Structure formats: C-alpha cells, structure tokens
C-alpha cells in the first residue's frame, strides 16, 4: 500500500493502512476481544510515549496543527501495536504471522527487481510513489510501495531474523522469505539496509552466546569508550567512514548527532519547530527543517527529551522481555529461539534508527515487532514447548 491511497476529511488524512487499523480495532470492540493478560510494562511505556507525543504538540508554534498530526502518528503506532497484541496472542500465532510475511515478501521482491530492470515503479499507479526510479551515482534505487528506497531495504533487512523462527518446520517458506528480503535489500541500493542486514545476521549469530550476553554488552561499551579515547572526533563518527555502495551519507548522520547535542537548549523540553540551521543542507518539503535521518532524533525534535527517553525505554524494556522469556525457557526450546529471532529483528530496527527516521508504512514493522515481544512475555507457561500450546481462538486452523 502506498501513502497515495487515502481519504481526506477536513484536517485528517485517512491513509489506507490507517483505515485498516481502524477496522481492526472496530472488530476487537464488536467481538469483545481482549489482551491475553493485563497491561505489562511495555504496554504502559508505549501509552506514556503516545500521551506525551500528543501533549507536547501544545508547546509548538501551531498547537492545533501539531496536535492533529501527532494524533495520526500515535493512532498509527499504538493502533498497530495493540491490534497485534490482541490478534497475535500466542507463539503459534506469531509463527503463523511470520509465514504470511514470508509469502507477501515474494511479490514485493519481484516488483523491485522489475524496477531495477525497467527503471519504472509499478506502484506509482496507486499514487504516493514516483514512477521514475531514483538514480544515485549511476545506480537505480528501487523503493516499491515505500516512500524511500532506504525504508524498503530497512524493513526487508529487519524481517530476515523472523524467517529463522519458522526454519525448523517450514524450511522452504523460511528460505523463500530470506531470499526475497535480500532481493529487496540489494535492489534498494543503499548502505543503510546492508548494514541493517549485517546487524540482523549478527543478532542471530549471537544465539551461541546467549548465556553470556551481559559480558558481550560490557565488551561493546568498552570498545566504544576506547574509540572515544583514540579518535579526535566523537566515536559515533565511525559511521561517517562506512560506505558500502559508493553513495552513502554517513557524515551527514554523524554530524546530525553532534549538531543535535550542540542545540540541546532548543529542543530538550518539548521539541522544536526549526532545525534548518543545524546542518548545511535542508529538505525540499520544508524550509524550517534539515533532513532528520535518525529516528531517535526525530522523537527528540517532535517531543523533546521526554519523548526520546520514553521511546528508548520502550526498546530497552522489549530487549529485557526477550531476555526474560529466554531464561524462563531455560535457554533452549522452540519458544526461546522464537524470542531470540524477534529480538534480533528488534536489534536490526534499533540499529537502523540511527540512520533512518521511520515514516510511511515502515512504522508497522517496528511496532508489530514490539507487540510480538510483549505477547511472548505475557503468555502464561511460556517455558512449555509450542506443541503443547493450544492455538489462539482468533484463528481457525482448519
């Protein structure tokens, strides 16, 4: 679905995906479907994040417009999160969802391969996507239904670990999903998605060290501190040296982080309406802003330190839940591996947030991943193997 598919009523834009979320939530109300457990810590943190995101709009230059926009963002994010929390209510439901994703990746990959071959985006007929494929340094950057090629590749990279969760029982479907995801990453011709793929793969490989992750985290922190001492610039400027396609803008992303900290006084409370002076270049759609290619900074610009901290807290909580589920499974069993695969997907998202700000339909995959983790944490008897769990009543597997 492209963002060109929408219904406009007054100041509100009802994109097709937003309409589907509304219908899903309406189904939940009509059928009186509920969460499988009480609200957990991640649920509450996301609700707080959504509340502050809306309320912080009152501190901006045009409170009405800011609040309307934020209501849409929160409806999208929390809508897909709680829709997934209710309808994907067990480990078996999660595996079922991953199988569907693997199937849907195939036509997306085929279309993006055709984009590379023809230079024409077939999704442009629906609006919201340009027909001519963007070219950078002589390379075509396919984007499919997404608003940018980087977002298409980032989403595909984050889905690769999920395919590992169904490999043991659905090997052909799992491998098909991996191949389709890699095709999307390659055809988007961007360094960011390639790095996201490496992070996703690394996350899966660390399964062998799952009992020693505390030590791994200490080592990572020590390496970062060593870089701080050894480098003449902040350690995060390492990303300025990464260029896997010959057209990367790593310097922009590193400088954006430094500039954000240097202008802390402008945005720390509730965000800011003007960032154009932060960087040498701006964006064509706004004379007030530079290109915010960082999802953490995008949260800060939107709602200040409170919103950014709440978003990061949601990620930290989700990773904590993954660790708890794996320990309750005694580090083995299919549900432990399922939790690890979803955690690896979230790891890819968390790393990608440093180089891209999620918008258009890409947000769906981030918040659905968080919801799947919350579901695993909420299921009673999580240490029991999947074969002894009854399927969720939301699906008729016959």
C-alpha positions as CSV (number, residue, x, y, z in Angstrom):
1,X,0.0,0.0,0.0
2,X,1.3,3.5,-0.9
3,X,0.5,6.6,1.0
4,X,-1.3,7.9,-2.1
5,X,-4.2,5.7,-1.1
6,X,-6.2,7.8,1.3
7,X,-9.4,9.6,2.2
8,X,-9.2,13.2,3.3
9,X,-11.8,14.5,5.7
10,X,-11.1,18.1,6.9
11,X,-7.7,18.2,8.5
12,X,-7.4,14.4,8.8
13,X,-5.7,12.2,6.3
14,X,-7.1,8.6,6.4
15,X,-4.4,6.6,4.6
16,X,-5.4,3.1,3.6
17,X,-3.4,1.5,6.3
18,X,-5.0,3.8,8.9
19,X,-8.4,2.7,7.7
20,X,-7.4,-1.0,8.1
21,X,-6.2,-0.3,11.6
22,X,-9.5,1.4,12.4
23,X,-11.4,-1.6,11.0
24,X,-9.3,-4.0,13.0
25,X,-9.8,-2.0,16.3
26,X,-13.6,-1.9,15.5
27,X,-13.5,-5.7,15.1
28,X,-11.9,-6.0,18.5
29,X,-14.6,-3.8,20.1
30,X,-17.5,-5.6,18.4
31,X,-16.3,-9.1,19.2
32,X,-15.1,-8.0,22.6
33,X,-11.6,-9.4,22.2
34,X,-9.1,-8.5,24.9
35,X,-5.5,-8.8,25.7
36,X,-4.4,-12.2,26.9
37,X,-3.1,-10.6,30.1
38,X,-3.1,-7.3,32.0
39,X,-1.1,-4.3,30.6
40,X,2.5,-5.0,31.1
41,X,5.4,-2.6,31.4
42,X,6.0,-2.3,27.7
43,X,2.3,-1.6,27.1
44,X,2.3,1.2,29.7
45,X,5.5,2.7,28.4
46,X,4.1,2.9,24.9
47,X,0.9,4.5,26.2
48,X,3.0,7.1,28.0
49,X,5.0,7.7,24.9
50,X,1.8,8.3,22.9
51,X,0.3,10.6,25.6
52,X,3.4,12.8,25.7
53,X,3.7,12.8,21.9
54,X,0.2,14.3,21.6
55,X,0.5,16.6,24.6
56,X,3.9,18.1,23.5
57,X,2.2,19.4,20.4
58,X,0.7,22.1,22.7
59,X,4.2,23.6,23.2
60,X,4.7,24.2,19.4
61,X,4.1,27.3,17.3
62,X,0.8,25.9,15.8
63,X,-0.7,23.8,18.6
64,X,-3.8,22.7,16.6
65,X,-1.9,21.5,13.5
66,X,0.8,19.9,15.6
67,X,-1.8,18.0,17.8
68,X,-3.7,16.8,14.7
69,X,-0.5,15.5,13.1
70,X,0.6,13.8,16.3
71,X,-2.8,12.2,16.9
72,X,-2.3,10.5,13.5
73,X,1.2,9.3,14.4
74,X,0.0,7.9,17.7
75,X,-3.0,6.3,16.2
76,X,-0.8,4.5,13.6
77,X,1.8,3.4,16.1
78,X,-0.4,2.3,19.1
79,X,-3.1,1.1,16.7
80,X,-0.9,-1.5,15.0
81,X,0.8,-2.3,18.3
82,X,-2.4,-3.2,20.3
83,X,-4.0,-4.7,17.2
84,X,-1.1,-7.1,17.0
85,X,-1.1,-7.6,20.8
86,X,-4.8,-8.8,20.7
87,X,-4.9,-10.8,17.5
88,X,-1.5,-12.3,17.7
89,X,-2.0,-13.8,21.1
90,X,0.3,-16.9,21.2
91,X,3.7,-18.2,20.0
92,X,1.8,-20.2,17.3
93,X,0.0,-17.0,16.1
94,X,3.4,-15.3,15.8
95,X,4.7,-18.1,13.7
96,X,1.6,-18.0,11.6
97,X,2.1,-14.3,11.0
98,X,5.7,-14.8,10.0
99,X,4.6,-17.3,7.4
100,X,2.2,-14.8,5.9
101,X,5.0,-12.2,5.8
102,X,7.3,-14.6,4.0
103,X,4.7,-15.1,1.3
104,X,4.0,-11.4,0.9
105,X,7.7,-10.6,0.5
106,X,7.8,-12.5,-2.8
107,X,5.6,-10.2,-4.9
108,X,7.4,-7.2,-3.3
109,X,10.8,-8.6,-4.3
110,X,9.7,-9.4,-7.8
111,X,8.3,-5.9,-8.3
112,X,11.5,-4.2,-7.0
113,X,13.6,-6.5,-9.3
114,X,11.4,-5.2,-12.2
115,X,12.1,-1.7,-11.0
116,X,15.8,-2.3,-11.4
117,X,15.3,-3.8,-14.8
118,X,12.9,-1.2,-16.3
119,X,13.5,2.0,-14.2
120,X,9.8,2.2,-13.6
121,X,7.9,1.8,-10.3
122,X,4.8,-0.2,-10.8
123,X,3.3,1.0,-7.5
124,X,3.2,4.6,-8.9
125,X,-0.3,3.9,-10.4
126,X,-1.7,3.9,-6.9
127,X,-0.2,7.4,-6.1
128,X,2.3,8.2,-3.4
129,X,5.3,6.8,-5.3
130,X,7.0,8.4,-8.2
131,X,7.1,6.4,-11.5
132,X,10.7,7.1,-12.4
133,X,13.2,5.2,-10.2
134,X,15.7,7.4,-8.3
135,X,19.3,7.2,-9.6
136,X,22.3,7.9,-7.4
137,X,25.8,7.7,-8.7
138,X,24.6,5.7,-11.7
139,X,22.7,3.1,-9.6
140,X,18.9,2.6,-9.6
141,X,17.3,2.7,-6.2
142,X,14.1,0.7,-6.2
143,X,11.6,1.6,-3.5
144,X,8.4,-0.4,-4.2
145,X,5.4,1.0,-2.3
146,X,7.5,2.7,0.2
147,X,8.3,6.5,0.3
148,X,12.0,5.9,0.0
149,X,14.4,3.2,-1.1
150,X,16.1,3.1,2.3
151,X,12.9,2.4,4.1
152,X,12.1,-0.5,1.8
153,X,15.5,-2.0,2.4
154,X,15.5,-1.4,6.1
155,X,12.1,-3.2,6.5
156,X,13.3,-6.1,4.5
157,X,16.5,-6.4,6.5
158,X,14.6,-6.4,9.8
159,X,12.5,-9.3,8.6
160,X,15.4,-11.7,7.9
161,X,15.7,-12.8,11.5
162,X,12.0,-13.6,11.7
163,X,12.4,-16.1,8.9
164,X,14.7,-18.1,11.2
165,X,11.9,-18.6,13.6
166,X,10.0,-20.9,11.2
167,X,13.0,-22.6,9.6
168,X,12.7,-25.9,11.5
169,X,9.1,-26.7,10.4
170,X,8.7,-24.5,7.3
171,X,12.2,-24.6,5.7
172,X,11.1,-23.8,2.1
173,X,9.0,-20.9,3.2
174,X,11.7,-19.6,5.5
175,X,14.4,-19.7,2.8
176,X,12.0,-18.0,0.4
177,X,11.4,-15.2,2.8
178,X,15.2,-14.7,3.3
179,X,15.9,-14.7,-0.5
180,X,13.1,-12.2,-1.1
181,X,14.3,-10.0,1.7
182,X,17.8,-10.0,0.4
183,X,16.5,-9.1,-3.1
184,X,14.7,-6.1,-1.7
185,X,17.9,-5.0,0.2
186,X,20.0,-5.4,-2.9
187,X,17.6,-3.6,-5.3
188,X,17.2,-0.6,-3.0
189,X,21.0,0.1,-3.5
190,X,21.6,1.8,-0.1
191,X,24.3,1.3,2.5
192,X,21.9,1.6,5.5
193,X,19.8,-1.5,4.7
194,X,23.0,-3.5,4.0
195,X,24.3,-2.5,7.5
196,X,20.9,-3.4,8.9
197,X,21.2,-6.9,7.3
198,X,24.6,-7.3,8.9
199,X,23.2,-6.3,12.3
200,X,20.2,-8.7,11.9
201,X,22.6,-11.5,11.0
202,X,24.9,-10.7,13.9
203,X,21.9,-10.8,16.2
204,X,21.1,-14.4,15.1
205,X,24.7,-15.5,15.4
206,X,24.9,-14.3,19.0
207,X,22.5,-17.1,19.8
208,X,25.5,-19.2,20.6
209,X,26.5,-16.6,23.3
210,X,23.0,-16.2,24.7
211,X,24.2,-17.2,28.2
212,X,26.9,-14.6,28.1
213,X,25.2,-11.5,26.8
214,X,25.9,-9.4,29.8
215,X,29.6,-9.8,29.1
216,X,29.0,-9.0,25.4
217,X,27.4,-5.8,26.4
218,X,30.3,-4.8,28.6
219,X,32.7,-5.5,25.8
220,X,30.7,-3.3,23.4
221,X,30.7,-0.5,25.9
222,X,34.4,-0.8,26.4
223,X,35.1,-0.8,22.7
224,X,33.1,2.4,22.3
225,X,34.9,4.1,25.2
226,X,38.2,3.0,23.6
227,X,37.2,4.7,20.4
228,X,36.3,7.8,22.3
229,X,39.8,8.0,23.7
230,X,41.6,7.0,20.4
231,X,39.6,9.3,18.0
232,X,39.9,13.0,17.6
233,X,36.1,13.2,17.0
234,X,33.3,11.6,18.9
235,X,33.2,7.8,18.5
236,X,29.9,7.9,16.7
237,X,31.7,9.5,13.7
238,X,32.8,5.9,12.8
239,X,29.6,5.8,10.8
240,X,30.9,8.6,8.6
241,X,33.5,6.1,7.3
242,X,31.0,3.4,6.3
243,X,30.2,3.4,2.6
244,X,29.1,0.1,1.1
245,X,27.5,1.4,-2.1
246,X,29.7,4.4,-3.0
247,X,26.9,6.8,-2.3
248,X,26.5,6.8,1.4
249,X,25.9,9.9,3.5
250,X,27.4,8.7,6.8
251,X,29.0,12.1,7.5
252,X,25.6,13.7,7.5
253,X,24.2,11.2,10.0
254,X,27.2,11.6,12.3
255,X,27.2,15.4,12.1
256,X,23.4,15.4,12.7
257,X,24.0,13.7,16.1
258,X,26.7,16.2,17.1
259,X,24.6,19.2,16.0
260,X,21.6,17.8,17.9
261,X,23.6,17.8,21.1
262,X,25.0,21.2,20.5
263,X,21.5,22.7,20.1
264,X,20.1,20.9,23.2
265,X,18.7,24.1,24.7
266,X,16.4,24.5,21.7
267,X,14.5,21.2,21.9
268,X,15.1,19.5,25.3
269,X,11.7,20.3,26.8
270,X,9.1,19.6,24.1
271,X,10.9,19.6,20.7
272,X,11.4,22.4,18.2
273,X,9.8,23.7,15.1
274,X,13.1,24.8,13.4
275,X,16.2,22.8,12.7
276,X,17.3,24.2,9.4
277,X,20.3,25.8,10.9
278,X,21.5,22.5,12.4
279,X,23.0,21.3,9.1
280,X,24.4,22.8,5.9
281,X,21.5,21.2,3.8
282,X,17.8,21.2,4.2
283,X,14.8,19.3,2.8
284,X,12.7,20.2,-0.3
285,X,9.4,19.8,1.6
286,X,10.1,22.2,4.4
287,X,12.1,25.4,4.7
288,X,12.2,25.0,8.5
289,X,14.0,21.7,8.9
290,X,17.1,19.8,7.9
291,X,17.0,16.1,6.9
292,X,16.4,14.3,10.2
293,X,17.8,10.9,9.2
294,X,17.7,9.5,12.8
295,X,14.6,8.1,14.5
296,X,15.8,8.9,18.0
297,X,16.5,12.5,17.0
298,X,13.1,12.6,15.2
299,X,11.5,11.8,18.5
300,X,13.6,14.5,20.2
301,X,12.6,17.1,17.6
302,X,9.0,16.1,18.0
303,X,8.7,16.0,21.8
304,X,12.0,16.8,23.4
305,X,13.9,14.6,25.8
306,X,10.8,13.1,27.4
307,X,9.6,11.6,24.1
308,X,13.1,10.4,23.1
309,X,13.7,8.8,26.5
310,X,10.3,7.1,26.5
311,X,10.9,5.7,23.0
312,X,14.3,4.4,24.1
313,X,12.8,3.0,27.3
314,X,10.3,1.0,25.1
315,X,13.2,-0.6,23.3
316,X,15.2,-1.3,26.5
317,X,12.1,-2.9,28.0
318,X,11.5,-5.0,24.9
319,X,15.0,-6.3,25.0
320,X,14.6,-7.1,28.7
321,X,11.5,-9.0,27.9
322,X,13.3,-11.1,25.3
323,X,16.0,-12.0,27.9
324,X,13.3,-12.9,30.5
325,X,11.5,-15.2,28.1
326,X,14.7,-17.0,27.1
327,X,15.7,-17.5,30.7
328,X,12.2,-18.8,31.5
329,X,12.7,-21.3,28.6
330,X,15.9,-22.3,30.2
331,X,17.8,-21.1,27.2
332,X,16.5,-23.9,25.0
333,X,13.3,-24.9,23.2
334,X,11.5,-23.5,20.2
335,X,10.0,-20.6,22.1
336,X,13.4,-19.4,23.3
337,X,14.6,-19.5,19.7
338,X,11.4,-17.6,18.6
339,X,12.1,-14.9,21.2
340,X,15.7,-14.6,20.1
341,X,14.7,-14.2,16.4
342,X,12.2,-11.5,17.2
343,X,14.8,-9.8,19.5
344,X,17.3,-9.9,16.6
345,X,14.7,-8.2,14.4
346,X,14.3,-5.5,17.0
347,X,18.1,-5.2,17.2
348,X,18.1,-4.5,13.5
349,X,15.4,-1.9,14.0
350,X,17.3,-0.3,16.9
351,X,20.5,0.0,14.8
352,X,18.6,1.3,11.8
353,X,17.0,4.1,13.9
354,X,20.5,5.7,14.0
355,X,20.5,6.2,10.2
356,X,16.8,6.5,9.2
357,X,13.6,8.1,10.5
358,X,10.7,5.7,10.2
359,X,7.7,7.1,8.3
360,X,5.1,5.9,5.8
361,X,4.1,2.3,6.4
362,X,7.5,1.3,7.6
363,X,6.4,2.1,11.2
364,X,4.1,-1.0,11.1
365,X,7.1,-3.5,11.3
366,X,8.7,-1.7,14.2
367,X,5.6,-1.6,16.4
368,X,4.4,-5.1,15.4
369,X,7.8,-6.4,16.4
370,X,7.4,-4.8,19.8
371,X,3.9,-6.2,20.1
372,X,5.2,-9.8,19.4
373,X,7.7,-9.5,22.1
374,X,5.1,-8.2,24.6
375,X,2.9,-11.2,23.6
376,X,5.6,-13.7,24.3
377,X,6.2,-12.1,27.7
378,X,2.5,-12.2,28.5
379,X,1.8,-15.8,27.6
380,X,1.4,-18.0,30.7
381,X,3.6,-21.1,30.8
382,X,6.0,-19.6,28.2
383,X,8.6,-22.3,29.0
384,X,6.2,-25.0,27.6
385,X,7.1,-26.1,24.1
386,X,4.9,-24.9,21.2
387,X,3.5,-28.3,20.5
388,X,1.7,-28.4,23.9
389,X,0.2,-24.9,23.5
390,X,-3.3,-24.6,22.2
391,X,-3.7,-22.3,19.1
392,X,-5.2,-18.9,19.7
393,X,-9.0,-18.7,19.4
394,X,-8.6,-15.9,16.9
395,X,-7.7,-18.3,14.1
396,X,-9.4,-21.3,12.7
397,X,-6.5,-23.5,11.5
398,X,-8.9,-26.0,9.9
